[in-house]
């Protein structure tokens, strides 16, 4: 999507130096991806305490099986 926006020059320069990206387009895309990632992560933490696992659920056994040592 093509759009024109006004960005805070100081903030853009700081973001360039922190990230190492070279273009404003790349910087804005990176920022949007991070925003989406953070909100999705927050949504998952909203589930804390709402999910009840089976009493016999053994997460360590699943980990051993997944890594081939079970």
N, C-alpha and C positions, 0 to 999 in steps of 0.2 A: 504494500500500500504506500503510495507516495503522499507525503504531507510536508508542510513547512511549519517549523516550530521555532520559538525563541528559547534558547538555552542559556543558563547562567554560565558565563565564560569562566569564572574562577572554579566553579564546580566541575565543568568539563575538563579543564586543565588538570585538576587534582585527580579526576577519574582516569585521564590518560596516563598520568604518572603512576598511579596505583595498579592499573591493569596491563599496561604495555600495548593496548590496542592502538591502531593507527588512524582509524577513521571514525567520524561521528556516527555514521551508520552502524558500524560494528559495535561501538560503545552503547548506543541506544538499544540495539538488539540484545547485547549482553545484560544490560540493566533490566530489560523486560523479562528475559529468561530468569534472572535472579529473583525478580518480584514474584513471578508465577511459582517458582520453586519454594520460596519462603511461605507463600500463602497456602500452598498444598501441604507443606510440612506442618504449618499451624493447624490446618484442618485435621490432620492426623492426630495431633496432640489433643485436640478437642475430644477425641474418642477415649482418652485415658480414663480408666475407671468405669467405662461403659461396656467394655467387652469382658465377658467372663469365659475363661477357658475351662475345658473339662477338668475335673479333679485328677484324672489319670494322665493328663497331657504332660509330656516330658520334652521340653524344648531342647535339652542337651542331647537326647537320643536322636532327634531330628537333625541336629547339627552334625553329629557323628556320621549319620547315614549320608547326608548331603556331601560330606567331604571324603567319603569313601573309607572311613576308618571305623565303620560300625558294622 
